[in-house]
Amino acid sequence: MSLFSFFTKEIAIDLGTANTIIIYNDKVVVDEPSIVAIDRNSGKIIAVGKRAQMMHGKTHENIKTIRPLRDGVIADFQAAEYMIREMIKMIGIRQSLFPPALKMVICIPSGITEVEERAVKDSAEQAGAREVRLIHEPMAAAIGIGIDVLEPTGNMIIDIGGGTSEIAVIALGGIVNNKSIRIAGDDFNDDIEEYMRKQHNINIGERTAERIKIEVGSALPELDNPPDDYAVHGRDMLTGIPKEITVNYSEIAHCLDKSISKIETAVLQALEMTPPELSADIFRTGIYLAGGGSMLRGLDKRLHLKTKLPIHVAEDPLRAVARGTGIALKNFDKFTFLIK
């Protein structure tokens, strides 16, 4: 062990549109919303993660909240760099005389461009990384679920995150074919906001839409174990006065239908592009779901009705990608790739 490796700290980052998870020493040490609050006058960071999330939609003109990632890619380079740096500080790596050299594996959507990949790498380097490797989200999800991706067997993974839905067929340690669409959790929230405006004449914010999705979100208008109706508070568009209305899961299933149909279409397209031998494997193994979007009630059943294939939801879908990125960190050369 060289002196340099003694000062090197290895961390795995799942840099998500909605949440960022950091793994250090095989443990999840940071799990925070991907959002920062900045003072407009001084440009200083006021809060990152949960504290910034609490301010979102409630700020005055001197404070702005920024979500640095949109559709799985960095939309605000400086805010992303700030966020990564501040979240690394949350790990609590003890500062010695020399700051530790950071070796990072960051997972990214499989459908992003080289320019967007470079933006992720540059942000990490600006935040203090000495060495940066990237891994594609579906590959990380497959590893995190516990699939042996090096086997000559085809496995299909659907990772529905905040900004993108990644559909990939994996075999022999690589992605055979993939489909990445920018329809995911954020679009579900937008659908709910729009539905509330059109159907109930009530204005709600992004955080309220997220809560509705969690409490009564559904992919099917009829469920075996339906959730209780949910009371929504917002601003009446006609009078401008705050009011309360009650929504049920069937309404939300109706308003999410269009976005879920687009995901279904992408899944069918990915199955069409799959080589026949791997299709035979997928018929036996089924489809694996990961990511926060896969927790939507009835989504597995709806995909089963569409594809007639067995659907398996990951044990802890929110952290499957992060777990896989952590495993990739230990197998640095096997699953990750480098940007020159």
N, C-alpha and C positions, 0 to 999 in steps of 0.2 A: 504494500500500500504506500503510494507516494504521499508526500506532504500536500501536494495539490488536491489529491482525492480526499484527504482528511478535511480540507476546507470546502469541499463541494457538497452542496445539499441538493437532493433530488426531489422534485415535486411534479405531480401530475395535475393538469388543470382541464376540467370540462368547462370550456368557455361558452356558455349557452346564452341564447337571446334573453331568456327569462331568468335563469339562475346560473351562478358560477360556483362550481364545487372544486375544492383543492384537496388533494390527497398527499400526505407527507408521512413517512414511516408507516405505510400501510393503513393509515387511519384517515377518515374524513375529518379534516381540521377546520375547514371553512365551507359553509353552505349558505350562500347569501344571494339575494336578488341582484341581477346585473343592472345596477342603477347607481348613479352618483348625483349628489346635490352640490351645486357650485354657486359661489357668491359672484354675481354679475360684475360688481364694481372692481373687486380685487382679483377675480379669477381663481380664488383659493377654493380648495375642496372643503365643504362643510361636513358632508356625511357620505358614507358608502354603504351599500347593501341594505339591511333591514331598516336602519335609521333613515336612509334616503327614500326608501319605499314608503315609509310612513308620511313623508313630506309630499310625495307625488300627488299632484292634483290639488294641493292645498297651499301652494307657495304664494308669497307676494312678489312684487316686481323685481326685488333685489336678489331673489334666489331662483335658480332654474334647476329643474331635475332633468337629467339626460340618461337615456338608455343607449349606451355606446354601440350596442349591436342591434342590427335590424335584419331580419330574414337570415339569421345565422352568420352574418358577416359584419365586420367592423364598419360602422357608419360614421362614427366620430373618433378619429385616430387618437387625439389628445386625451379625450375622456376615457377611452379604453386603456390607454397607458396608465393614467392616474388610477383607474379602478384596479388594474392588475397589481400595480405597486402597493396600493393600500391593502388589498386582500392578502398579498404576500406578508405584509407586516402583521396581519392578524394571526398568522401561523405561530408567531412567537419564537422564531429562530433566534437564539441568543447571539447578540452581536459581540464578536470578539474584537481584537485590535484591527483585524482585516475583515471587511464584510465578506460573507460566504459567496463563493461562485455558485450560481444556480444552474442546475441542469434540468430542463423542463421537457415534458411531453404534453402537447396541447392537442385536443381533438377538434376537428373542423368538419363542416358538412362536406359530403363527397362531391357535390355539384358546383363547388365554387371555383372561380378562375384563379390563374397563377398570381394575378395582381392582388386578389383578395387573400390568397395564402401568404403572400409576402407581407401584407399589412399585419396579419396575425404575428408572423415571425418578428417583424420590426417592432411592434408594440411590446412583445415579450422582451426583446433585447433592450429596448429603452427602459423597461421596468427592472433591468438588472440581470437578465439571463445570459449566461456565458455560452450555453449550447442549447439549441431548440430543435426538437423533432416534432413532427406532426403525425397524427393518426386520423383516419376517417371515422366519422361517428358510427356508421353501421358496423364497421369492423370492431370498434371499441365496445359497442353494445353487445355484439355476439360473444366477445371474450368475457365481458362482464356477466352475461347470462350463464356462462359456463359451457358454451359450445366449444368443442375441439375444432378450431377453425383450420388446423393444418391437415386434417383428414381429407381424403379424396371423396368427400360426401357433400352434396349441395345443401345449404341451409338458407332460408329466406328470412331476412330481418326487416322489420318496419320500425323505424325510430321516429316517433312523432314528438317533436320538441316544441319550443315556443315560436321559432321563426321558420323552420323547415321540417318537412317530412321526408325522411330518407328511406328508400326502399332498395335493398341490395340483396343479390345472391352471392354467397361466399363459399369458396371451396379452395382447398390447398393453400390456405394462408393469404388469399387475395380476393379482391372483389371481381367477380366474373362479369356481372352487369349491374348497373344501378340506375335508379331514377330518383332525382331530387326535385321536389316541388316546394315552392314557397307558400304552402298552405299548411298552417299548423295552429297551435294554441292561440297565438295573437289574432289570427283570423276568426277563430271561434268567438273571442272577446268582441271583436268588431261587429260580427254578425249579431251578437246579443245586444250590443249598444244600439245598432240600427233598428232591430226588432222592437226594442223598448220605445224608441222614438216614434216609429210608424204605427205600432199597434196600440200602445198605451199612452202616447203623448207625454212621455216622461224622459227627461234627460238624465242619463247616469254616466259616471266616469269609468275609466279603465279598471280601477281596483274593484268597483262594485260589479262590473261585468265578470271579472275573474272569480269573485265570490259566488255569483249566480252559477257559473260554470261548474264550480266545485260542489256546491250544495245541491243543485237540481239539474246539472248538465246530463244529457242523455243522447245516445245515437239512435235509439229506437223509441217510437211513440208509445210502445207498450212494454213494460218491464215486469219481471216476476216479483222483485222486491223494490217497489217504487219508493223514492225518497219523499219526505213530507214537503208540502208546499212551502215556498220561501217568500218572506216579506222583503220587498225591495223599496229602498228609500231613494228619492231623487227629486228633481225639480220639474214641476208641472210646466209644460211648454206653452200652455194657454194663459195661465194666471201668473206664472213665475214663482208660485208658492211651493215650498217643499211638501211632498206628499208620499204616501205609502200605498203600494199595490202588492198583490200576491200573485206569484207565478208558479206554475207546476211544470213538471219534467216534460210532459207531452208538448207544451208550447216551445220549450227550449229545443227539443228534438226536431220540431218542425223548422225552427229558425237556423239550426246547424246543418240541416239536410244537404244544402247545396255544397258547402265546403267538404262535408264528409264524402259526398258523391265524387268530388274531384280526387280525393285520396283513393277511393275505390277504383276509379278509372286508371290512376297511376299504378296501382297494384296489378291490375289486369294487364297493362302495357308491359310492366316488368316481367310478368309471367310469360307473356308472348315472346319476349326477347331471350328467354332462358333456353340454353341448349337442351335437347331432349333427354339426355342421360341425367342431367341435373334436375329436370322436371320430374323424373321418376323418383329421385331422392326426396324432393319437396313434397311429393304426394304422400310419401311415408312419414317424413319428419314433421310436416306442417309448416306453419308460419309463426315466427316469434315476434311479439310486440314489446317495444321498450319506449322509454320517454314519458314525460308527464301526460301527453295527449292520450296515451294508451289506457289511462285510468278512467277515461270517459265511460260512463255506464253503458253497457250494451254494445260497445264498439266491436269487441271480439265476436259477439254473436252475429252482428251485422256483416262483418267481413267473412264469417263462416258461411252465412246464407249466400253471399255473393260468389265466393270462390269454391265452396263445398270442400274446403281443406280444413284440417284441424288447426285451431288458433291457440297459441300458448302465450299468456301474458307473463312477463318477467316478474320474479318475486318482489323486487323493489325497483319498479320501472324508472323512478326518478333518478336513481343512482347507478343504474346498470352501465351507462356510458362512462361515468366517472370511475367505477370499479374496473372496467376494462382498460381505461387509460392508465390506471395504477398498475395493472398487471403488465401492460405494454412498457411501462417505465423500467420494470425488472428485466424485460426481454427487449432491450433497447434497439438491437439491430434486426430483430425478427419481424416486428409488426409495424414499426414506424418508418417514416421517410424524411429525407433531408431536403431543404430548399437551398440551392446554391446561391 
